[in-house]
Amino acid sequence: MARSFLFAQDSADAATTRLIATAAQLTGFMKGEPGPARPGWYVPGADNSILLAELHAALVAAYPQAGPAFYAVRLWTNLLWQPAYLAVISAHVHGAMPDLARLSQQRRGIFIDGYRLTPGAQTADTVEELIAEAARQFKPMTATLFDEVNALVKLKPLPSRRLLAGRMLSLMVWLSQRRRDIPAETIEAYSELWMEALGLSGQGTLEPIAGPKGQRLLIIKRRDCCLDDRIPPGTLCASCPKQDNAVRVARQTANAVAELG
């Protein structure tokens, strides 16, 4: 059973600030700050119809030929990536899980980029229990987001689940590159826990490959396409399942080896 600790205000503030700083340092691109949502930001459980409509309109204006399926995918993935990163960083680096319902997100043009996290209770426990806690929070959040997206444009349940699986798997690969002290086999076990806890088993997996010195490196095998090939430059991403399997493996292997430095 996960243990939820309600820190004294000073401790909660410090823990939140530390998590935000850790996310910024590890990624180099996450832009967060402590505090409540600013007006017009996405807030879980609130009326987000205006923000979603504005984001949808911006995507249509930027990519008029991309089509409704692309807009649906971008709405979905835009609002998932920051909570997903924070959940993984909280479980595997920070060592405690915040209440992700306190996370608000900012729209910048066609992107969701920037967040605020209100200080409060954090759940401290083992990695395995923190994965379970994150999944417990994620399920209602993603269910609500799914309905919000479908109020604007059709997003089917199976692609939405496979895209979420792809995000979590890519984060496991990212974690393996940032935490070289964690054996690849352990990352694979954590990945299976994330997939099971989120109800995503069978919607994608990690694949081990051999590095230039025999290292066990990880790549992903996705089950669905993010549709980025519908916009310029029209290319498939390295892990896209549309491409020949040998090409997919070769492209991801090259990226994995490059990360070794």
C-alpha positions as CSV (number, residue, x, y, z in Angstrom):
1,M,0.0,0.0,0.0
2,A,1.4,3.4,-1.0
3,R,1.9,5.9,1.8
4,S,0.7,9.5,1.3
5,F,2.6,12.1,3.4
6,L,1.1,15.5,3.7
7,F,4.2,17.6,4.3
8,A,4.2,20.8,6.3
9,Q,3.8,23.7,3.9
10,D,7.5,24.6,3.9
11,S,8.3,20.9,3.1
12,A,5.7,20.6,0.4
13,D,6.9,23.8,-1.2
14,A,10.5,22.5,-1.1
15,A,9.5,19.1,-2.5
16,T,7.6,20.7,-5.3
17,T,10.4,23.0,-6.2
18,R,12.9,20.2,-6.1
19,L,10.7,18.0,-8.5
20,I,10.3,20.9,-10.9
21,A,14.1,21.6,-10.8
22,T,14.9,17.9,-11.3
23,A,12.6,17.7,-14.4
24,A,14.1,20.8,-15.9
25,Q,17.7,19.6,-15.3
26,L,17.0,16.0,-16.6
27,T,15.2,17.1,-19.8
28,G,16.6,20.5,-20.6
29,F,13.2,21.6,-21.9
30,M,10.5,21.2,-19.2
31,K,9.3,24.7,-18.1
32,G,7.6,24.5,-14.7
33,E,7.0,26.6,-11.6
34,P,5.2,26.0,-8.4
35,G,1.7,27.5,-7.9
36,P,-1.9,27.3,-9.1
37,A,-3.1,27.5,-12.6
38,R,-3.0,30.8,-14.5
39,P,-6.2,32.0,-16.3
40,G,-6.8,30.0,-19.5
41,W,-4.5,27.1,-18.7
42,Y,-5.6,23.4,-18.9
43,V,-6.7,22.1,-15.5
44,P,-7.7,18.5,-15.0
45,G,-11.4,18.3,-14.2
46,A,-12.2,21.9,-15.1
47,D,-14.0,23.3,-18.1
48,N,-11.1,23.3,-20.7
49,S,-13.3,23.7,-23.7
50,I,-12.0,27.1,-24.7
51,L,-8.3,26.1,-24.5
52,L,-9.0,22.9,-26.5
53,A,-10.9,24.8,-29.1
54,E,-8.1,27.3,-29.4
55,L,-5.5,24.6,-29.7
56,H,-7.6,22.8,-32.3
57,A,-8.1,26.0,-34.3
58,A,-4.3,26.7,-34.2
59,L,-3.5,23.2,-35.4
60,V,-6.0,23.5,-38.3
61,A,-4.6,26.9,-39.3
62,A,-1.0,25.6,-39.1
63,Y,-1.7,22.4,-41.0
64,P,-4.9,22.8,-43.0
65,Q,-4.2,19.6,-45.1
66,A,-3.4,17.3,-42.2
67,G,-6.9,16.2,-41.5
68,P,-9.1,15.5,-38.4
69,A,-7.2,12.3,-37.4
70,F,-4.0,14.3,-37.1
71,Y,-5.7,17.1,-35.1
72,A,-7.2,14.5,-32.7
73,V,-3.8,12.9,-32.1
74,R,-2.1,16.2,-31.5
75,L,-4.7,17.3,-29.0
76,W,-4.3,14.0,-27.2
77,T,-0.5,13.8,-27.2
78,N,0.0,17.5,-26.5
79,L,-1.8,17.3,-23.2
80,L,-0.3,13.9,-22.1
81,W,3.5,14.5,-22.5
82,Q,4.1,16.8,-19.5
83,P,2.1,14.7,-17.0
84,A,3.8,11.5,-18.3
85,Y,7.3,13.0,-18.0
86,L,6.5,14.2,-14.4
87,A,5.1,10.8,-13.4
88,V,8.2,9.0,-14.6
89,I,10.6,11.4,-13.1
90,S,8.7,11.4,-9.8
91,A,8.7,7.6,-9.7
92,H,12.2,6.9,-10.8
93,V,14.3,9.9,-9.8
94,H,12.4,12.2,-7.3
95,G,11.2,9.3,-5.2
96,A,7.7,10.7,-4.5
97,M,4.5,11.2,-6.5
98,P,2.7,14.5,-6.4
99,D,-1.0,14.9,-7.0
100,L,-1.1,15.2,-10.8
101,A,-4.5,16.8,-10.6
102,R,-2.7,19.8,-9.3
103,L,-0.8,20.1,-12.6
104,S,-2.0,22.9,-14.9
105,Q,-0.6,23.3,-18.5
106,Q,0.0,26.3,-20.8
107,R,-0.8,26.5,-24.5
108,R,1.9,28.2,-26.6
109,G,0.5,28.3,-30.2
110,I,0.1,24.8,-31.5
111,F,1.9,23.3,-28.5
112,I,1.2,22.6,-24.8
113,D,4.4,23.7,-23.3
114,G,4.9,24.9,-19.7
115,Y,3.2,23.9,-16.5
116,R,2.5,24.9,-12.9
117,L,2.2,22.4,-10.0
118,T,0.5,23.5,-6.8
119,P,2.4,22.3,-3.7
120,G,0.7,19.6,-1.6
121,A,0.7,16.0,-0.6
122,Q,3.3,13.7,-2.1
123,T,3.2,9.9,-2.0
124,A,6.6,8.4,-1.0
125,D,7.2,4.7,-1.5
126,T,9.0,2.1,-3.6
127,V,9.3,2.6,-7.3
128,E,6.8,-0.2,-7.9
129,E,4.2,1.4,-5.6
130,L,4.8,4.9,-7.2
131,I,4.1,3.4,-10.6
132,A,0.9,2.0,-9.3
133,E,0.0,5.4,-7.7
134,A,0.8,7.3,-10.9
135,A,-1.4,4.9,-12.9
136,R,-4.2,5.3,-10.4
137,Q,-4.1,9.1,-11.0
138,F,-3.6,8.8,-14.8
139,K,-6.6,6.6,-15.5
140,P,-9.3,9.2,-14.7
141,M,-7.2,12.0,-16.1
142,T,-6.9,10.3,-19.5
143,A,-10.5,9.2,-19.5
144,T,-11.6,12.9,-19.1
145,L,-9.1,14.1,-21.7
146,F,-10.4,11.5,-24.1
147,D,-13.9,12.8,-23.7
148,E,-12.7,16.4,-24.1
149,V,-10.9,15.6,-27.3
150,N,-13.9,13.8,-28.7
151,A,-16.1,16.8,-28.1
152,L,-14.1,18.5,-30.8
153,V,-12.8,15.8,-33.2
154,K,-13.1,12.0,-33.3
155,L,-10.4,10.0,-31.5
156,K,-10.8,6.3,-31.3
157,P,-10.1,4.4,-28.1
158,L,-7.5,1.9,-29.4
159,P,-5.3,4.5,-31.1
160,S,-5.5,6.7,-28.0
161,R,-4.3,3.8,-25.8
162,R,-1.5,2.8,-28.2
163,L,-0.3,6.4,-28.4
164,L,-0.2,6.6,-24.6
165,A,1.7,3.3,-24.5
166,G,4.2,4.7,-27.0
167,R,4.7,7.7,-24.9
168,M,5.4,5.6,-21.8
169,L,7.7,3.3,-23.6
170,S,9.7,6.1,-25.1
171,L,10.0,7.5,-21.5
172,M,11.4,4.2,-20.4
173,V,14.0,4.4,-23.1
174,W,14.7,8.0,-22.1
175,L,15.1,6.8,-18.5
176,S,17.6,4.1,-19.5
177,Q,19.7,6.8,-21.1
178,R,19.6,9.1,-18.2
179,R,20.0,6.5,-15.4
180,R,22.8,4.3,-16.7
181,D,23.0,3.0,-13.1
182,I,19.8,1.1,-13.6
183,P,20.3,-2.2,-15.6
184,A,18.4,-2.5,-18.8
185,E,16.6,-5.6,-17.5
186,T,15.3,-3.5,-14.6
187,I,14.0,-0.8,-17.0
188,E,12.3,-3.6,-18.9
189,A,10.6,-4.8,-15.8
190,Y,9.5,-1.3,-14.8
191,S,8.1,-0.8,-18.3
192,E,6.0,-3.9,-17.9
193,L,4.7,-2.6,-14.6
194,W,3.8,0.7,-16.3
195,M,2.0,-1.0,-19.1
196,E,0.1,-3.3,-16.8
197,A,-0.8,-0.6,-14.3
198,L,-2.2,1.7,-17.1
199,G,-4.1,-1.2,-18.7
200,L,-1.8,-1.0,-21.8
201,S,-0.4,-4.5,-21.9
202,G,0.0,-5.7,-25.5
203,Q,-0.1,-2.1,-26.9
204,G,3.7,-1.9,-27.4
205,T,6.9,-3.1,-25.8
206,L,10.6,-2.5,-25.3
207,E,13.1,-4.4,-27.4
208,P,16.7,-5.0,-26.3
209,I,19.5,-4.6,-28.8
210,A,23.2,-5.0,-28.5
211,G,25.4,-1.9,-28.4
212,P,28.8,-1.6,-30.0
213,K,30.5,-3.0,-26.9
214,G,27.8,-5.6,-26.2
215,Q,25.8,-3.3,-24.0
216,R,22.1,-4.1,-23.6
217,L,20.3,-1.1,-25.1
218,L,16.6,-0.5,-25.4
219,I,14.4,0.6,-28.3
220,I,10.6,0.6,-28.6
221,K,8.1,-1.3,-30.7
222,R,5.0,0.8,-31.1
223,R,1.6,-0.3,-32.3
224,D,0.3,3.0,-33.7
225,C,1.5,6.0,-35.7
226,C,1.5,9.5,-34.5
227,L,0.7,10.8,-38.0
228,D,3.6,13.3,-38.1
229,D,4.2,12.2,-41.7
230,R,1.1,14.2,-42.6
231,I,2.9,17.5,-41.9
232,P,6.2,18.9,-43.3
233,P,8.7,17.4,-43.8
234,G,6.5,14.4,-44.2
235,T,8.9,11.8,-42.8
236,L,8.2,8.9,-40.5
237,C,9.8,9.1,-37.0
238,A,12.4,6.5,-36.0
239,S,10.1,4.2,-34.1
240,C,7.1,4.5,-36.5
241,P,5.5,1.1,-37.1
242,K,4.6,2.0,-40.7
243,Q,8.2,1.5,-41.9
244,D,9.9,-1.7,-42.6
245,N,10.9,-3.4,-39.4
246,A,14.6,-3.6,-40.3
247,V,14.6,0.1,-41.0
248,R,12.8,0.9,-37.7
249,V,15.3,-1.2,-35.7
250,A,18.3,0.3,-37.6
251,R,17.2,3.9,-37.1
252,Q,16.5,3.5,-33.4
253,T,19.7,1.6,-32.9
254,A,21.6,4.5,-34.4
255,N,19.9,6.9,-32.0
256,A,20.6,4.6,-29.0
257,V,24.3,4.3,-29.9
258,A,24.5,8.1,-30.4
259,E,23.2,8.6,-26.8
260,L,26.2,6.6,-25.5
261,G,28.3,9.7,-26.4
